[in-house]
């Protein structure tokens, strides 16, 4: 099969780009032909990648390349006129702002979208722009997302995303839950019983909870080191907090790291901390930890609990500082428990979240698109 994956940018950093590359590599390895379609000029020259001037050109290029199916990872202005599927990676199909995050309180949004509730959210809770032109554009985008989800098979990366899309008016018969796959990790280091190190991977933005993590870490009773890998607008606040609490010798800022550096940090970690305070659609960080046989401390919000299974994760409510501190102390003082949790995560990464299972479910949705059969109720198992 010849599959064309489309996203506005294919080769930049980020979870969607990692997902596309991981899926494309697996499809290529089994004998499929994979083409990448992008709108990003920086993607020119990348392997098997075509950069388009507009997404309206997808159909003509796909026919020219003899593509069997287009796999969208973002919305388009006009759906391609060949078999097409979509993976919904975020909240674009259920939230005008696409965030489900209330910036004023740094908390997840639980509201059902609507003109009154969302206008209130934008103006009071700062969940998105309040400029009239942007507000109109946001609601128009949501309308188009709901409309397109009724025309093509749409995969969601979690049951949570599917449920919220259904509440927003999407036909659940056209929505299919396909959990993201864990990365393939050949070399897994045994967890060290020595001094604990905790690892955060992500952007330094309010919704990722890095400041909540720092406040909780500063209150730990146990001795542990904190590695922060990422970058973003909160970096000055992070640096200031570290200086103010005299944590310079206990917290290491690594900046943005590549895959090899991520693997090295995972090998040295006692556990991974995933403290998001928004409705994370899924969270590939959970699967990174599981694949490396490392336990996880994660927020109980959005799609995270569907990935951060209790076998290998301590799950806590967003912004609960005492609970996060207690979880850090627990794993810092009990390496044996951390090891057993990590081993359970590794089992899940190889089984429930393995690439073979993922491809099987992707193929089932592809077949429905090729047969124009989207009228079968979507399974909810992950």
C-alpha positions in Angstrom: 0.0 0.0 0.0 1.1 3.5 -0.7 0.3 5.8 2.2 0.7 9.6 2.3 1.0 11.2 5.7 0.0 14.9 5.9 0.9 17.5 8.6 1.7 21.2 8.3 5.2 20.2 9.5 6.6 16.7 9.4 10.2 17.0 10.6 10.1 19.5 13.4 10.2 18.7 17.1 7.0 17.6 18.7 4.7 14.7 19.6 2.8 14.6 16.3 6.0 14.6 14.2 7.4 11.8 16.4 4.2 9.8 15.9 4.3 10.3 12.1 7.9 9.3 11.9 7.4 6.2 14.1 4.3 5.1 12.2 5.9 5.7 8.8 9.1 3.8 9.7 7.0 0.8 10.8 5.0 0.9 7.6 8.1 1.1 5.5 9.7 -1.7 7.4 6.8 -4.1 6.5 6.9 -3.2 2.8 4.5 -0.2 2.4 5.5 2.9 0.4 5.3 6.0 2.6 5.2 9.6 1.4 5.2 12.7 3.6 3.2 15.8 2.6 4.1 19.0 4.4 3.5 22.8 4.2 6.8 23.6 5.9 9.5 25.0 3.6 12.1 23.7 6.1 11.0 20.2 5.2 12.3 20.5 1.7 14.9 17.9 1.0 13.8 15.6 3.8 13.4 11.9 2.9 10.3 11.0 0.9 8.8 14.4 1.6 6.9 16.8 -0.7 6.3 20.4 0.4 3.0 21.9 -0.9 2.0 25.5 -1.2 -1.5 24.7 0.1 -3.3 21.7 1.4 -5.7 21.9 -1.5 -2.9 20.4 -3.6 -3.0 17.1 -1.7 -5.5 15.4 -4.1 -3.7 16.1 -7.3 -0.2 15.2 -5.9 -1.6 12.0 -4.4 -3.0 10.9 -7.7 0.2 11.9 -9.5 2.2 9.7 -7.0 -0.4 6.9 -7.2 -1.2 7.1 -3.5 -3.7 4.6 -2.2 -4.7 6.5 1.0 -4.1 9.8 2.6 -3.6 9.9 6.4 -4.2 13.3 7.8 -2.7 14.4 11.1 -4.2 17.9 11.0 -7.3 19.4 9.5 -7.3 20.6 5.9 -9.4 23.2 4.1 -10.8 20.6 1.7 -10.8 16.9 2.1 -8.8 15.0 -0.5 -10.8 13.3 -3.2 -9.3 9.9 -2.5 -9.6 7.5 0.4 -8.7 9.5 3.5 -8.4 8.9 7.3 -7.5 11.3 10.1 -5.8 10.9 13.4 -7.0 13.4 16.0 -4.0 14.1 18.1 -5.5 17.0 20.2 -8.7 18.8 21.2 -9.3 20.5 17.8 -12.5 18.5 17.4 -14.0 19.5 20.7 -12.7 22.9 21.8 -12.7 26.2 19.9 -9.3 27.1 21.3 -8.0 23.6 20.8 -6.5 23.6 24.3 -9.0 22.7 27.0 -6.8 24.7 29.4 -7.8 27.5 31.6 -4.7 29.8 31.9 -6.1 31.9 34.7 -6.2 29.0 37.1 -3.7 26.8 35.3 -6.2 24.0 35.3 -7.9 21.7 32.8 -11.3 22.7 31.3 -14.2 20.3 31.8 -16.8 22.3 29.9 -18.9 21.1 26.9 -18.2 23.5 24.1 -20.9 26.1 23.4 -21.1 29.8 22.5 -21.9 31.0 26.0 -19.5 28.7 27.9 -16.6 29.2 25.5 -17.0 32.9 25.3 -17.0 33.0 29.1 -13.9 30.8 29.1 -12.1 33.0 26.7 -12.9 36.3 28.4 -12.6 35.2 32.0 -10.5 32.1 32.2 -8.1 33.1 29.4 -8.5 29.8 27.5 -7.8 31.5 24.2 -7.7 34.7 22.3 -10.6 37.2 22.8 -10.0 39.1 19.6 -13.3 39.0 17.7 -11.7 37.8 14.4 -9.9 35.0 16.3 -13.0 34.0 18.2 -14.9 33.7 14.9 -12.1 31.7 13.3 -11.9 29.4 16.3 -15.6 28.5 16.1 -15.4 28.1 12.4 -12.5 25.7 12.7 -14.4 23.7 15.3 -17.4 23.5 13.0 -15.2 22.3 10.1 -13.5 19.7 12.4 -16.9 18.3 13.4 -18.1 18.3 9.8 -15.0 16.5 8.4 -15.1 13.9 11.2 -18.5 12.9 9.9 -17.1 12.3 6.4 -13.9 10.2 7.0 -12.9 7.6 9.5 -11.2 9.5 12.4 -8.9 7.9 14.8 -8.5 9.4 18.3 -5.4 8.8 20.4 -7.5 8.2 23.5 -11.1 7.4 24.7 -11.1 10.8 26.4 -10.6 12.6 23.0 -13.4 10.4 21.4 -15.8 11.2 24.3 -15.2 15.0 24.1 -15.6 14.9 20.3 -18.9 13.1 20.7 -20.0 15.7 23.2 -19.1 18.4 20.7 -21.4 16.8 18.1 -19.2 14.4 16.2 -20.8 11.1 15.1 -19.3 8.4 17.4 -19.9 5.8 14.7 -17.1 7.4 12.7 -14.6 7.7 15.6 -12.1 4.9 16.3 -9.9 4.8 19.3 -6.3 3.8 18.4 -3.8 4.2 21.2 -0.4 5.4 20.2 2.5 2.9 20.2 5.4 2.8 22.5 8.9 3.4 21.0 11.1 0.4 20.3 13.8 0.3 22.9 16.3 -2.5 22.5 18.6 -1.7 25.4 17.0 -1.4 28.8 19.3 -0.7 31.8 18.5 -2.1 35.2 17.2 0.5 37.6 20.0 1.7 39.8 19.5 1.4 43.6 21.8 4.4 44.1 20.7 8.0 44.7 17.4 8.7 42.9 17.1 10.9 39.8 13.8 12.1 38.5 13.3 13.1 34.9 10.9 15.7 33.3 10.7 15.8 29.5 8.6 18.6 27.9 8.1 22.2 27.1 8.5 24.8 29.8 4.9 26.1 29.5 2.2 26.5 32.1 0.1 23.6 30.9 3.0 21.1 31.3 3.2 21.6 35.1 7.0 22.2 35.4 6.5 24.9 38.1 4.2 22.5 40.1 6.9 19.9 39.8 9.6 22.2 41.1 7.5 23.4 44.1 6.7 19.8 45.0 10.3 18.7 44.5 11.6 21.4 46.8 9.5 20.0 49.6 10.9 16.5 49.4 12.2 14.8 52.5 14.3 12.3 50.6 17.5 13.0 48.7 17.1 13.1 44.9 18.2 14.9 41.8 15.9 16.4 39.2 16.7 16.5 35.5 14.7 18.9 33.4 14.9 18.4 29.7 13.1 21.0 27.6 12.8 24.6 26.8 10.1 27.2 26.6 8.9 30.6 27.8 8.9 29.6 31.5 12.6 29.0 31.5 13.4 32.3 33.3 10.8 31.4 36.0 12.4 28.0 36.3 15.9 29.4 36.7 14.6 32.0 39.2 12.9 29.3 41.3 16.0 27.2 41.3 18.1 30.1 42.5 15.6 31.2 45.1 15.3 27.8 46.7 19.1 27.1 46.4 18.6 24.0 44.2 21.4 24.7 41.8 23.3 21.6 42.8 20.2 19.4 42.8 18.5 20.4 39.5 20.1 20.1 36.1 18.7 21.9 33.1 19.5 20.0 29.9 17.7 22.2 27.3 16.0 20.4 24.4 17.5 17.0 23.9 17.6 14.5 20.9 16.6 10.9 21.0 20.0 9.6 22.1 20.1 12.1 25.0 16.6 11.1 26.0 17.6 7.5 26.1 20.6 8.3 28.3 18.6 10.3 30.7 16.0 7.5 30.9 18.7 5.0 31.8 19.9 7.2 34.7 16.4 7.9 36.0 14.7 6.4 39.0 11.3 7.5 37.5 9.8 9.9 35.0 7.5 12.7 36.1 4.7 13.8 33.7 2.9 16.6 35.7 0.6 18.1 33.0 -2.1 20.4 34.3 -4.2 20.4 31.1 -6.1 17.6 29.5 -3.2 15.9 27.8 -4.7 14.1 24.8 -2.5 11.0 25.4 1.1 11.8 26.2 3.9 9.9 24.5 6.1 10.6 27.6 4.2 7.8 29.4 5.2 5.3 26.7 8.8 6.5 26.7 9.0 5.7 30.4 7.3 2.3 29.9 9.5 1.3 27.0 12.6 2.1 29.1 11.2 0.1 32.1 11.0 3.3 34.2 8.0 4.0 36.6 5.9 7.1 36.0 4.4 9.8 38.2 1.7 11.4 36.2 -1.4 13.6 36.4 -4.8 12.0 36.4 -6.2 14.1 33.6 -7.2 13.9 29.9 -6.0 10.8 28.1 -3.0 10.2 30.4 -4.7 7.5 32.7 -5.3 5.4 29.6 -1.6 5.2 29.0 -0.2 5.6 32.5 -1.7 2.3 33.8 -1.6 1.7 37.6 0.8 -1.2 37.1 3.6 1.2 36.5 2.3 4.7 37.3 1.4 6.7 40.4 -1.5 8.9 39.2 -2.4 12.1 41.1 -4.7 15.1 40.6 -3.3 18.1 38.8 -1.8 20.8 41.0 -1.9 18.6 44.1 1.5 19.6 45.5 1.4 17.4 48.6 0.5 14.3 46.6 3.2 14.9 44.1 5.8 15.4 46.9 4.7 12.2 48.5 5.0 10.3 45.2 8.5 11.6 44.7 9.5 10.6 48.2 7.9 7.2 47.8 9.9 6.2 44.8 13.1 8.0 46.0 13.1 5.8 49.1 11.9 2.5 47.6 14.0 1.5 44.6 12.6 -2.0 44.7 9.1 -0.8 44.2 10.3 1.5 41.4 12.0 -1.5 39.7 8.9 -3.6 39.8 6.7 -0.8 38.5 9.2 -0.2 35.7 9.2 -3.9 34.7 5.4 -3.8 34.6 5.6 -0.8 32.3 8.0 -2.6 30.0 5.6 -5.5 29.7 2.8 -3.1 28.7 5.1 -1.3 26.2 5.8 -4.6 24.4 2.3 -5.9 24.6 -0.7 -3.6 24.8 1.2 -0.6 23.4 3.4 -2.6 21.0 3.8 -1.6 17.3 2.3 -4.8 15.9 -1.0 -4.2 17.8 -0.9 -0.5 16.7 -0.5 -1.4 13.1 -3.3 -4.0 13.2 -5.7 -1.3 14.4 -4.5 1.3 11.9 -4.9 -1.2 9.1 -8.5 -1.9 10.2 -9.4 1.7 9.9 -7.5 2.0 6.6 -9.7 -0.9 5.2 -12.8 0.9 6.2 -11.7 4.0 4.4 -10.8 2.0 1.3 -14.2 0.3 1.4 -16.0 3.6 2.3 -17.3 1.8 5.4 -17.4 4.0 8.4 -20.8 2.9 9.7 -19.5 0.3 12.1 -19.4 1.3 15.8 -16.0 2.2 17.0 -14.3 -0.2 19.4 -13.2 1.4 22.6 -10.5 -1.0 23.8 -6.9 0.2 23.8 
